[in-house]
Amino acid sequence: MSLGIFLMMGTPQIILIVVVVLLIFGGKKIPELMKGLGSGIKEFKDASKEDEATTDKKVEDNKK
């Protein structure tokens, strides 16, 4: 459902969203927000890889 909303968005809607974000946070805060978002995504990926490795090890231990 939410993917359909993004598919229906055009250039004017995206520009409007960017302008609203700039008005709310200001130009100086945007890089800080993106840096925080990027580090959060990186931590999530690392945690999911670690969890996957732990799961794989448990499966190998059960086979022995």
N, C-alpha and C positions, 0 to 999 in steps of 0.2 A: 504494500500500500504506500509506504513512504517513498519507495523508489519511484513510483509513478509521479509523485509531486515534483521530484527533481527532474524527471524527463519532460514535464510540462513547462518548466521554467525556461524563459528565454533570456536574451541579452538584457533587455530593460529591467527585468526582475533581479538579475544578478547585480547589475549596476546599482540598483536601489538598495539592495542588501549591503553592498560594500560601502555605500555612502552612509547608511545608518550606523554601521559598525564604526566607521571613522568618526562620526559625530559622537557616538557614545564613549568610545575609548580614547580617541585622539590618535594622531599619527605616531607619537612617540611610544605609546603603549603596545601597538600592534606587534612589533618585533619581539617584545618580551612575551606576549601571549603566545606567539607562534613557537618561540623557543621552548616554553613550558609545555605546549601541546606536543611538540616533537620529542621532547625527553619522556613525556608520559607514554607516547606510542612506543618508543624504544624500550622502555621498561616493561611494557605489556608484552612485546614480542619476546624479550629475553625470558620473562617469566613463563610464557607459553612454551618456549623451546625447552626450558629447564623441566617443566612439568611433563612434556612429551618424552624427554630422555629418561625421567624417573619411571614413567609408565612402561617404556620399552624395556628398562632394566628389570622391572617386576615381572614382565611377561617372560623374559629370558630365564629368570630365576625359577619361575613356575614350570618351565619346560624341562629343567634339569632334574 
